[in-house]
Amino acid sequence: MAKNSIKSKKHAKIFKIAREHASKSEENIAKKPTWTHLLKFTFPTILSMLAMNTLGIVDGIFVSRLIDPLALSAVNIVFPFMSFVQAFGFMMGVGGNALVAKKIGEGRIKEGRENFSLITLVSLMGAIIIAIIAIVFPEFILNILGVDDYIRPMAMAYMQPMLYFLPAAVIGMVFQQFLITVGKAHYSAIISFVCGALSAGLNYTFIYFWGMGISGAAIATGISWVLPAAVGLGYFTLKRSGTVYFVLPKFDLRALGRSCINGASEMVVMLSVSITTILMNNILMNLDSGGTMAVGASAIMFGVMQIFAALFIGYSSGVMPIISFNYGKGDTDSLKKLYSNSLRIIGTLSVIATALAFLLADLMIGIYSIPLDTPMHNMAQTGLMFLAGGFIFMGFNAFGSMFFTALNNGVVSSVMALFNTLIFVIITLFTLPTLFGLTGAWAATPAAEVLSIIMTITFFRVMKKKYGYA
């Protein structure tokens, strides 16, 4: 207790400076982390993540209902590349968010603004470079994704229009993470819901009324990506009274490196989803009981999983600024409350997600207009039952990785994310389908979550002495 008291006095002056430069809404990250406060603070981020993940499956729903269920396979095959590019923006946003929030807690306001401005500029430049490469070499991208001749025309028609919107998608993700830092998580939630509604409306208009087919779905999604980028650009340019806004960026290689390391685990997660989706699609195409229909069923399964995963990722990313702020401030008492209360909240969300997945499986599959008792419906239903079993562990694994990101320990966070979302999944995908066929493919993801929870518990126990959160 004496040690904590000394440390608190040491940071008292720094904390006072930070509060003087922060707006009232931004001071929310400095409040005591009670259950009520944590749920209230993270609720907008959970809603935002739900809206974002719903946006990610809107195209699949509309192409399945208005074009052909097999068009869903084309969307699912192109998805990994789009996820790969967005992973870059998520890494810069989450990693930079943790770094800037920590510096705000330390009272280094000016440096935080410079870092934010540099992170945004680098994110935009990186996205433009990647988009140009894909525009010039689209066939090369599709070959990597494993597109066959039957789906190739649909996949090309879906991918090409989206490439021109990728820079907006990347910086939009960066801005939405920093809106959390400045206490405007509700802005992010509202934007995400508006984007989802906009995408749905444009999908229906472009496909049903204008007959644009799968290209219309791509353009609708691309337009919805522009909104977060435009709002974020306007807010951080014009809102000069808050803590974080655009200033002349100062090149800081160390800050960029720290942001990349901090956010590497989140990038690993999204990249791993891309890699494992490609691997899964190839395995399903080659299974005797699989094929194109199984790829479509997989798209339904993992689309539904995204909705439930939003509960865990939304809470974890929403609570990160509070963790980073208190870590920078040196308040170990608050870190302990953050840790224990968060585990209880995650446990509650896990039970809710598992129950809803079991109870609402047919309803969620029906959204894609897949008739009951058809092969694709039965495949998706069986797969969803397996995925639901893994929800109990998924929330804790997601929180564990982001918890160490918030503590600015990108190495531990990245190792956890790498094994959770890539290495363990690859191991189970290469073994279980060989032994159990299509059932083994569906069981691979929840089996990887079981392996990951062992690693998550181990890191929580090993690192608690260093950070004092337990």
LINBEL-V237382 format. One record per helix or strand of 2 or more residues. SS is the DSSP state (helix for helix, strand for strand). FROM is the first residue (numbers start at 1). TO is the last residue. If there is no record, write none. Layout:
# LINBEL-V237382
SS_FROM_TO, SS_FROM_TO
This chain:
# LINBEL-V237382
helix_2_21, helix_25_30, helix_35_66, helix_71_106, helix_109_136, helix_138_145, helix_149_163, helix_166_181, helix_185_209, helix_213_238, helix_253_286, helix_292_329, helix_332_359, helix_361_366, helix_375_406, helix_410_436, helix_438_467
